[in-house]
Amino acid sequence: MKNMKNEVEDYPEDFDGVFRFTNASDEDFTTLWNNKEYTYPAGKTVPMIIANSTQEETQQIRKYFAKRLAEREFFKSKDFKRIKNGTPNPNGGGTLVPSMFNEGLLQPWIDQCLTPLPVGRATVKTLPSDVIATKGTKPLGTGTKENPFPKVDLNAEFKESNEEMLGQR
């Protein structure tokens, strides 16, 4: 029976405990995972070390990276350039959907990610998180026992804070 997507595979007998990723293309491959930017050098095989991941998770991440690299290379190929503006409809009336392609065409590039090349070193850069500093902790009043939620015009209360926050963008 064929393995399903995301199913855990058996490791080969000669597996040394380190998954490796090969970038067989002629340019560096940069991709994101968990708000970190991973750069794999061109023409090198690199050990994959993903912080706080099990071996099974690293293997799945490796597959995602392989697919991303395969798509990047496919989108630069002659096959994609031939169909990117649409495949002519044989019955006339324009073109078929331009983004349709057989994902089986990606398999040669994906397989290259498993073929060892000279060992290199990946670079990992943590990207800044996209946190917006807000000042929404202003007390609005205590209310009464009958109505604990006082009626307050929030736009008037936070007018200065909103102008300051929007001025920063």
N, C-alpha and C positions, 0 to 999 in steps of 0.2 A: 504494500500500500504506500502511496506517495505521501511524504510529510506535508502537513498543513502549514500554513503561514504561522510564524511565531511558535512553532512546536520545538521543544528541546531535542537536539540531536545528540547522538552518541559521539564522543570524541574519538579521533583516530588513536591507534595504539602508540604512535610516536609523538603524540601531543605533549608539549613541554609546559603547558599551563599558560602560555601567552598567545593571545590572538594578535595577528599581524594584519596590517592593511597596506596594500600595494597601490601606489599611484603610478601607473604605467604611462600616463600622458606626459606631454612635454611642458606642462605648466603646473605650478603649485595648485593644490585643491584645498579650498577653505570652506568649511561648513560649520553650522552652529548646532550645539547640543547643550541644553540646560543652561542657557545664557552664557556659554563659553564658546569661544571661536577656536576651532581646531584647524591647523594648517598642516597639510601633508605635502612634503617636498616632491617635486616631479622626479620620476624615474627611481623612486626609492621604496623600500619596504620598511614600515615603521611598526613597532609594537604599539598596540592600542591599550592605553591606560585611561579609563574613564572613572573619575572619582566616585566613590560610594556606589559602585555597580558590581553585581555578581558576574561570574563568568558567562552565565546564560544571557544576562542583560547586555554585556559587552558584545557578545556574538550577534545579538539582534541589532544593536547600534551599528555594528560593523556592516551588516546587511543594508541598513538604511543608508549609510554613507556610500556603500558600493552603488546603490541604485541612484543616489544623487549624482555621483561622479559619472555613472553611465549616461544619465539623462543630459548632463552638461556636454559630454562628448558627442552624444547623438544629435543634440541641437546644433552642433557645429558641423555636422556631416553633410555630405552631398545628398543623402537620402532624405534628410529633413528639409533641406533647402528646396528640394524638388516638390515637396508637398506642403510647405509652410503657408502658401497662399491659397491652398485648397486643391483638392483633387477634382478635375473636371467631371461633371456629371455625365455619364455616357448617354443619358436620355435627354440631354440638353437642359437649359434652365439654370445655368450658373455652376457653382461648385458645391462639393460635399463639405462636411465639417473639416476645417483645416487641421484641427488638433488630433485627429484620429490617426493613430499608428499602432502597429503591433508591438506590444511590450517585449515580445520574443526577440526583437531586434536589439534590445539592450543586453541580452545575455552574454555576448562576447566581451563587452566592457566589464560586466559584473564578474565574469570568470577571471579577468586580468587582476582583479583585486585580491585574488587568492594565490596568484603566481608570485613566488618570491623573486625579488630583485636585490641589489645591494642595500644593506640596512642603513636607514637614515634616522632622523630624529624629528618628531612632530613638535610644533610649538602650540601652546595653549594660552589664550589671553582671555581673562575674565572681563566681560563687558559691564559697564555701569548699568545698574538697574534703573528702570524708568519709573521713579517714584516722584509723585507731585506733592510737594509740601503744601499742606493746607492748614489753615488756622481755624478749624471748626470746633474748638473746645471752649468757646465763650459761654459763660453762664447766661441763661436767658430769663431767669426769674424762678421763683419757687412755686408759684401757683397757689391754689387754695385746696382745702380738704375736699370740697365738692368738685373742683376742677383742677387736678394736679398739672394739667398741661395748659399753661397760659397762652393766650392768643398773642403772637408776636409776628411782626413783619420781618421775616428773615433777610429779605433784600436790604431793608433799611439798617438792620443790626450789623450785617456783614459788609456794608458798602465799601468801607476803606480796605478791608481784607481782600475783597474780590478785585478791586481796582489794582491793588498791589500784586496779587497773584497773576492776573491777566496781563499786567504790564511786564512781567518777567518772561512771557512767552514770545 
